[in-house]
């Protein structure tokens, strides 16, 4: 997707503070963090929303969750707790239309979220 911000970050054409990358996924610090630890985990392959996933995406979506858990452990948030959030479409709060997972920790999370 030529104009997708997260595709460009995954390709390395737009700089970001990367905290993880492998052949399928990239994780980077959120530019507007909502917690002391706040990263985005994205698949390298462009998928606009959760509604656009196919069975071919099952493995990489599972990997996103595993990367999220690994990063929370590395940041010391796993035991105390952290939040994993996926927004879908405009009313769901999605701003960048490339599937991405917010992983946040390092503070008490409130429910319901804002």
Secondary structure, DSSP 8 states (H G I E B T S, - for coil): -TT-HHHHHHHTSS---EEEE-SSEEEEE-TT-SSSEEEEEEESS---SGGG--GGGHHHHHHHHHHHHHHHHHTT-TTT-EEEE---TGGGT--SSS-EEEEEESS---SS--
